[in-house]
């Protein structure tokens, strides 16, 4: 018991010494004047846990054989037939806050397709309206060409819950990402 009291006393003395040293070091410090500048910090969307690939595979009905034309070097987009072009304009301008994000960097074509199906299903469960899918620019793939970009576009166009999508703004990934507007789940 005497050893424990001695250890406690030495800890207390050590702690008091540290506080005294800190106060001595800070005695000449002058606080900064308050700034009138307001710093807005953007909250990052909460990640949606990625389920195991096997569960997504059973629901996968997306085809790789349906192609969506993407203009060479241009921005690409999709709007479900019958919807107003205004909806696509709003998506491009950031009218809806991005609520979830899927990053496909390093995935194979099949992994990416399964991950996209699972991600969109989860987004539907949680009621996400606008999401960002990062497919990459293909800089580290063979021939430096994007492998997933056109496939992601055709996969998204096949989904009934996708109302529109467009290339992301440069700060959100530019030509390596796509913003997706989803139907509100009932």
N, C-alpha and C positions, 0 to 999 in steps of 0.2 A: 504494500500500500504506500509506503513512504516513497518508493520510486515513482509511482504514478503522480503523487502530489508534486514531487520535484520536477517531473517532466512538464506538468501543467503550469507550474510557476515559471519555468524557463520559456515555455511557449508564450505565456502572457507577457513576460518581460521582452521577449524578442519582438512580439507584435507591437508593443508600446514604443519600442525603439524605432521600428520601421515607420510608424505613424509620425513620430517626432522628426525623423529624417525627411520624410515626404513634406511635411509642413515647412521645414527649414528650406528645402529646395524650392518650394512654391511661393515663398514669402514675397518675392519681387515680381511675381507674375501679375500682369494687368489683363483683366478679361476683355475680350473683343467687344466692340460696339455692336449692338443688334443690327442685322442687315434688313433692309426693306425688300430685298429680293426674295421672291417666293420660289422654292424649288419644288417642282411637281415630279414626283416619282411614279413611273408607270408600274402598276402592279402586273406581274407576269401571270399568265393564266395558270391555274392549278393543273398539274399533270394528271391525266387519266391513266390509271394503271393499265398496262398492256397485258391482256390475258394470254395464256399459253396459245401458241400457234395452232395446236390441235383443235381447240374449241372453235376457232374462226374458220378452219378448213371445212367443217361440216356445213357451215352456212354460206360458203363461197359459191356464188353463182355468176361471178364476173368472167367475161371472156377476154382473152388476149387478141382475138381475131376481129374485133370491132375497132376500127381506127377512127380517130378524130383528127381532122386536118388542122395542123398547126402551121401558120405562116412562118417561113424561114426568117429567123431573127426578129420577128415581130411579137407583140404581146398577144396572147391568146385568151379566149374566154368562152364561156358557154352559158346560155340562158335557156331554161326549159321552155319549149314551145307554148305559146299562149300567155306568157308572163310579160310584164311591161319592161322595156329597156331601162326605165328609171331604176328598177331594182338592181340591175347590173351596175349602173352609174353609182348608186349609193354604196354598193359593195366595194367598188374601186376607191371611193373617197373615204372609206373608213367609217361609214354610218353605224355599222354594228361593231361592237367590241369583240375582239378575238377571245373566245372562252376556253379553247383547248388547242393543243398543238401536237402534231405527229411528225417526228423526225425519222426519215427513212434512210439516212446516210448509212452506207455499208450493207444494206439489205440486198438480197437477191431478188429477182423478179417475183418469185413465188412467195418469199417472206414478206415482201412489200404488199402484195395483193392481200394476203391473209391479214396482215397488220392493219391495212386500210379498212377491210371489212369489219374487223373487231373494233377498231377505233370509231368508225361511224355508228356502229351498233351501240357502243357505250355512250357516245355523244347523244344519241336519240334517247337513251334511258335517262340521262341527266338533264335533258332539255337544252343542250347547247344549240345555239342558233348560228353562230359564225365560228368557223375553225380554220386553222392554218395547217396545210400539209406541206412539209418540206421534202421535196423529192431530190434536190441537188441539181447541180448544173452538169454533172457527168465529167468533171475535170479529171477524176482519177480512174475513169473507166477506159476500156479499150478504145482507141482512136479519139479519145477526149470528147465523145458524143454522149449526150444524156440518154440513158437507157430507160429510166423510169418516167421521164416527163410526159411523153405521149401516151404511155400506158396509163399513168395516173389520170390523165384527162379522159381517156376512153372508159376507164373503170368508173370514174365519178359520173359520167354521162349515163351510165347504165343503171345507176341507183335511183330509185323513185324518191328517196328522201332528199336528194340534191336538187335544189332549185336553180342555183347558178354558181359559177366559179370564175375566177379571173386571176391573172398573174399578180403576185403580191407586190407591194411597194418596195423600193430598194431597202428601206430600213427593216422590212419584215422578211427579206430573203430574195427579193427581185425575181429574176427568171428561174431561180432555184426553188421557188415555193409558189403555192397557189392558195388563195383565200376561197373558202367554200361556204355558201349560204345554205343552211339546211331547213327543211320543213319543220315547223313546230309540231312536236308529237302531241297527240290528243290525250 
